[in-house]
Amino acid sequence: MNAALPRIHGDLVAVFDADHVPTVDFLERTVGAFCADPKLFLVQTPHFFVNPDPLEHNWRVFGRIPSENDMFYHVIQHGLDSWDASFFCGSAAVLRRKALLSIGGLPGQSITEDAEAALLLHANGWRSAYIDRPMVAGLQPETYSSFVSQRVRWAQGMMQIMLIHNPLTLPGLRWWQRLAYFNSVFFWLFPWARLVFMLAPALYLIFGLHVYQANLAQFFSYALPHLAAALLTNQVLYGRVRWAFISELYELAQSFYAASGIWRVLRNPRSPRFLVTPKGEQREQVFISQLARPFYVLILIGFLALGFAAWRWINDPAARETVIITVAWQIFNLILLAGVMGVLLERQQRRVAPRMPSDARASLWVGNGAQVNARFADLSASGCRLILDQSVAGRYGDEMTLEVHVDVLQRTILIPTRVAWIRGQEMGLHFEPESVAMQRDIVALGYGDSRRWVAFRQQRESQERPILSAAWFLVRHGWSGTAAHLWQLGREGVQGALRFILRRQERGVTPRHS
């Protein structure tokens, strides 16, 4: 990007990740802000994703719960924007070229050069704006390992910004901008807090360390009202974008590896290297993530702590009230770990292009001049699922033509298709474009209208759950995911043993008692 900046002459630069597809109204809704404010350096819009993250995919809940990104892009960026501190997120944004050139282009001192650039430009008196309308369709990491790789990079980059630039002392920032940037950076220390939270009850139950000094009366008088107030406040303010206990689950899933990544930055702020996040990965088989072992250790420690709790209950009657509190704490931790077990079980992902819901109307030319009316159930760049007004099973061939009006193009297009499957009045079609222009029309149909992304986000946020219902959701999916994880662990163990025996036999060595 820095190599390109001196070679272009436009006043503004639109930035998109390689896997981000903008809607046709992106520039219409962003460029005007630069005309109104000559000191504006950035208009940032949300990152919207058309595929599930590892939790959504492996729990099979995509579209049924708010996206993990919604809290940041639908709430936090709004708050930052009100203090003129919304920052560049690397894509789905328009920047003023003059502003970028004034700081020598995108800085490279951290591996989160987007937030670093925004910090330096705010310090130089430039302003930013945030428009909360999803106008890109992108991909997020689908496997746990790629998800962790991305989040460790973010954590390391934000720690680098803190150590190299320190928003609390950087000249040029207003005091509210200092607080906003410090908050954005300080958040990424959550891995250490989360790990301490996971280990604290075991430290008491096993070693007798008094990590929590209170009896039951004090707990119910002080701690429980505080916890209830925090949960209720979060539910009222943010329940539509983040269900109760989901933040704890996402943080725990990242904590082990993000904590070690942050430690490396604290030892040497310039040590991290930028690693591209894998996207669009396909998986033919179910398997357990190779990063699961630390969580096995935490689970073993948790159950060991419960065993010591029984011993402590019998041998230290005076401490029974504290034992009750820490056992409840430990059980909550095990419920969270059970949820992570479901995330660590990588389920199959065979589809090349993710499909998103659509309710647009279409007509299907099925051959011999016959036409069947239909509506989309879902749609991607490579195919769709249709619900037909009448079944056509067995009556026509595999090649059909789809006719649909594309609002953003203001015209009707024809798409050659091949039938993938038919079940009653449902049909799966694979698009077979005959030219680049036809492929462009298909992209406009699938990704060109931001109203589709707005509607999907609103539908997802409308499924707000009460606190107790969200807790039951966590327990149900956690234990079902754990059961599936253990089943897969047993299968992989048996398969590994069989492979070992076969290798020994191939070498002419028969194991004893085989």
N, C-alpha and C positions, 0 to 999 in steps of 0.2 A: 504493500500500500504506500509506503514511504517512497518507493521508487517511482510509483505512478503519479504522486501528487504534483511534482514539478512539470510533468508532461501533459497535464490536462489544464483546461482553461475555464471550466464552469465555476460559478460562484459556490455551488453546493455539491456535496458528495453523498450519494446514497450508498449504504454499506449493508451487504447481506452475506450471511454464511453460505457456503457452497450447497448446503442442504435446505436453505430457506427459499420459499417461493412467494414473492409478494403478490398481493391482490392488485387489481387494475386501478383502484382508487388510492393507492399508497401515497403517491406524490400530491394528488389533489388535497389530501387531508393533512399534509405535513409542511409543504413548502411555504404556504401563506404566512406561517408564524415568523419566518425569517424576514419577510417584507415588513411586518409590523414592528420588529425589534432588531435594529442593526447590531446590537451587542449579543444577540442570541447565537450560540455556537452549536447547539444540539437540540434536535427534536427526537426523542426516544419513544418507541412504541413497544407493546408487549411482544415477547416471544411466545408464539402459540404452536403447540405440537400436535401432530396428527397420529402419533404412535404412543403406546404406553411406556412409562418408565418401568424399571424392574419390579417394583412393588405392584404396580397396576397390572403388569403382564403376568407375573408369577402368581399373584393372588386372583387373577382374572376378574378385575373390577374396573377396567378402563371405561370411563364415561359414567360410572356409577358413584364415584367419589370426586370431590374437587381435586384438580391437579395440584401437585406440590408447588408448582410455579405460581399458582394463582395468588398465594399470600404475598409474594414479592411484587408481582406485576399488577395486581388489582388492589393492593392495599399499601404496601410499604413505599413503592415508587410515588404514589399519590402524596403520601406524607412528606417524602423527600422533596417533591416538586413544590409543595407549599412553602418550603424554606429555601428554594432555589438551590437544591442540592441533589436533584435527580441526576444520575450519572449514566454514562455511555456503557451499554451492555454488549458491545462488539458486533451487533447486527440489528436489523430492523430499525435503522436509524438514519437520519440525515444530519450531516455536519457542514459547517461553513469552512470551506477550504482555507480561507484567509486565516481563520483562527487556528487551524491545525498547523499551518506553516509558521505561525507566530511562535510556536514552541518547538519548531524543528521537526514537525510531523509526529506520528505516534511514538511515544517514548518506549524504550525497551529495557528499562531498569528492573521491571517486574514482569512476570508471566501473565498478569492481568493488565495488559497495556491499555485496555479500554477504560477501566475505572481510573487508572493512573493518569491518562490523558485528561479525563474530566476533572480530576482533582487539580491538576496544574492549570487548566483553563479557568476554572472557577477562581483560583488564586490570582489569576491575571485579570480579573474583573469581567470575564465573560459570563453569560447566563445560559441556563438550560430550560427545557420545557418537556413535559411528558404528556402524551396523548394516549389515553387508555382505550384503544380500539385494536383488537387483534387484526393485523393486516399482513401477516406472513404465515405460511404453513411450513413448519420445520420438523426435524427429527430429533428426538432425544435418545440418549444411550439406553439400550434395551437389556443389556446383560449387567449383572451386578458388578463385574470387574470393570467394564467401561464406565459405569455410573460412578464408581469409586475413583477411577482415574480422573474423571472430569472434576469431581468435588475436591479431591486433594489438590488439583491444580488451582482451583479457585481459592481454597484456604491458604495455600502457600503464597499465591499472588497477593492476596489482601494483607497477609502478614508482612510481605516485602514492602508494600506501600506504607504500612505503619512504621517499619524500621528505617526505611530509606527517606521517606518524605515527612512522616509524622504530622497528620492533619491538625493536631493540637498546637503545634508551634510553627507550621508553614506560614510564611508571611503572605498577606493579601486576602486571606479568608475572613469572612465575618464569623462572629462567635457561634451563631447558630449553624453555619456550615461546618465549623470545626466539630461540633457535637454530632451532626448528622453523619459526617464521614467517619468519625471515631466509632460511632455506633455500628456503621456498616462493616468496619474492620474488626471491632472487638467481638462481634457476633461469632466470628469464626474460631474463637477459643472454646466453643461449646464442646468439642470432643473430650477435652480433659474433664470438664464439669460432668459430662454424661458418664464417663468411665468411673469417676469418683462416686457418683450416685449409684452405679451398678455394684461397686465393691464395698461400699460403706456398711450395709447390714451384715455382710459376711465377716467383715473385720471385727464386729462386735460378737456375733454368734460363735465364731471360731476362736478368736484370739482375746475376746473380752475387752476390746478397745471401746471406750464409751463415746461413740460418735454422735449419740443423741441422748441428751440428759433431760429426761422428762418421764413422769408417770402417766397413767391413763387419764387421770383427771386433767392434768395440764395439757395433754395432747388434745382431748376433746374441747377444752376451753380456749386454746390458743391456736394450735397447729391446724386442726380440722376446719375451723371457720376461715382461716387464711387460705387453705387449699380450695375450699368451696367457693370463696369469693373470687379467687384467681380463675377457676374453671368457669364460673358463671359469667365473669367479665369477658373472658375470651369467647365464650359462646355467644354472648349478646353482640359483641363487636365484630367477631370474625367467623362465626359459626358457618356462614354460607361458603367461605373459601377454605376453611381448615377445620375438620372435625376434631373433637377432643381426642387426645392421646396419639394422633397421627404424627404430630411434630416429634414427640418422643421416639416414635418408631423410626422415622427417617434419620434423626440425629444418631440414634444408637447404631443404625446400619452403617453409618459413615465413620463412627468415632475412632475405632482402632487404627485405621489407616490414615485418617486425617490428622490424628494426634501425632503419629510418627512423622508425617510430612511437615507439620508445623514445627516440630522439634528440630528437624534438619534446617529449616529456615532460621530459627532462632540461633542456631550454632553458626550458620553461614548464610546470611541473607541473600547472597548472589549465587547460591548453589543450584536452585531448581532450574530445570530445562522445560521448555514448552513441549508438551506432548499432545498430538492431535487426538481428540476423542473419537473412538470408533462409532460409526452410525450405520443403520440399516443392516445389522447383522442378522443372518439366518441360522437357524439351529434345527437340524434334522432329528436330534435325539434329546431326550430329557437327561439332565446331568446335574450334579451338585457342584456349585462354584468352588474353584480351587482356593478361594479366600475364606472358607468356612471355619477353619480350625480354631481361630481365636474365640469364636462364639461357642464352640464346643467346650472350650476351657471355662468360659463364663458360666455355662449351664452346669458343668460338673461342680464348680465352686458353689453355685446356688443350691444344688441339692445337698452337697456336703454341709453347707451352712444350716439347712433345715434339719439334717441329722444331728448336728451339734446343738440346735435349738432344743430338741427333745432331751438331750443330755443336760443342758443348762437348766431346763424347766425342772428336772428331777433333783439336781444337785444344788441349785441356788434359788430356793423359793422366794427370797427377797427381791429377786430380779425378774419375776415372772411378768410384771406389767411391761417392762422394757422388752422382754422377749416377745410378747404379743405384738408390740409396735413394730419391731424389726422383722419379725416373721411376715407380717402383712406387707411390709416394704419389700422383702425378698420375694414374696409371691408375685407382687406387681412387676418386679424386675424379670421374673421368669416368664410372665405373660408377654412382656415386650420381647424377650428373647425367642419365645415361641413364634411371634410374628415375624421376626427376622429369619427364622428357619424356613418359613414359607417363601421369603424373598430369595434365599440362597439356593432354592431348588429351581434351576433354570429350565423352563418348559419350552416346548417346541415353538419355533417361529419360522414358518415356511413361506409366508407371503412376502413377495418382493416389495410391493407398494402398499403402504397402509391404507385401509379404507375407512372413510368417515361417513356418518349418517347423512342422508339427503332425502328430501320428500318431493323433489321436482317431478313434474309430469313428463312423459315421453311417449313416443309411438314406435312400435317395432314392426318393421316390414319383414314378414316371415317367409315370403316366397309366393309365386303365382299371383302377385298383386294384392295379397291379403295383408291387412294391417290390424295390429292388436294394440289397444291402449294400455298403458302401464304407468307405474310410478317407481322412482328409485327407492330402494331401501338403504343402500350404501354405494359409495362411489370412490374410485381412485384413478390414478393416471393410467392404469393398465386394464381396468375392468370395472364391473359393477354387478350389483344384485338387484333384479327387478321383481316387482310384484305385479303380475299381469291381471287384467280384468277377466281373462278366461284362459284356461290351460291350452297349451299347444303341443303337449308331449306326444311324440310319435307321429305327428302330422306333417312335419316339415323337416328340412335338412338342418345341418349344423351351422350354415352360414346365413346370417341375417343382418339387416341394416337398421341401426338405431337412429331415430329422428328426434331431436330435442332442441328446444329454443334456449339459447344462452343469453340471459339478460344482459350480462356485461358486454357482450358483443353486439347486442341488439339485432340478432339474426338467428335463423335456424340452421343447424349443422346436421350432416349425415355422417355416421360413423360405421364403417364395416366391422362386424363382430363375428366371433365364433362362439358357439354354445359350449360352455364348460360343464354344465349340469342342469337338470330340470327336476324339480320336486313339486308336483301339483301345480299351483299357480305361481311358484317362485322359480326364478331362472338366474343362473350365473353366466355372465358374458365376459369374454376376453376381447378387448379392443385390438383391432388390427389396422392401424392407420397406414395409408398408402403414400403419404408425403409428409414433409416437415410441417407444411401449413396445416395439415389435418391434425398432426400431433400437437401443434400450438393451440388449435381449437379445443382439443381434449383437455389440455392444461387449463385453459380458460374456464371450461366447464367445471373441472374438479377443484381448481384452486383460485379462480379469479374473483370471486364474490366474497367480500369481507362480511356480508350479512350472514353468511353460513357459519362462519367462525363465531360471530357474536351470538347467534342463536344457540350454538352448541355449548358455549361457555355458560350462557344463561340457564340452559337446561341442566347442566351439571351442577350449577350453584343452587338450583331450586330444590335439590335433594338434601337439604340441611337435616341433620340428625340431632335429637336431644342427647345430652351427655351420657345417660345410661344406655341409650340405644347404640351410641358410638362405642361405648365400653364393651357391650355384647358383640358388636361387629368385630372388634379387635380380638376378643377371646375366641369367637367362632372361627374366624379365618386363621388365627394363630395356631390353634390346636389342629385344625384340619391340614394346614400347611406343614406342621411338624410331623403329623402322621404320614403324609406323603413323602416328606423328607426322609424319615426313618425307613420307609419302605424302599425308597430309591437307594439309600445307604446300604441296606441289606442286599439289594440286587447287585450293586457295584462290588460289594464284598465277595459275594458268591462268584461273580464273573471274574474278579481278580484272582480268586483262589483257583478257578478252573484254568485260567490262562497260565498260572504258575505251574500247575500239574502238567499241562500239555507241553510247556517248554522243557520241563524236566524229562518228560518221556521222550521228546524229540532228541534230547542229548543222551538218551540211553540210561537215564537214572530214574528208577521208580521209587517214589516216596514211600517210606515205611508206613504200613497200615493203609495204603491207598485203596 
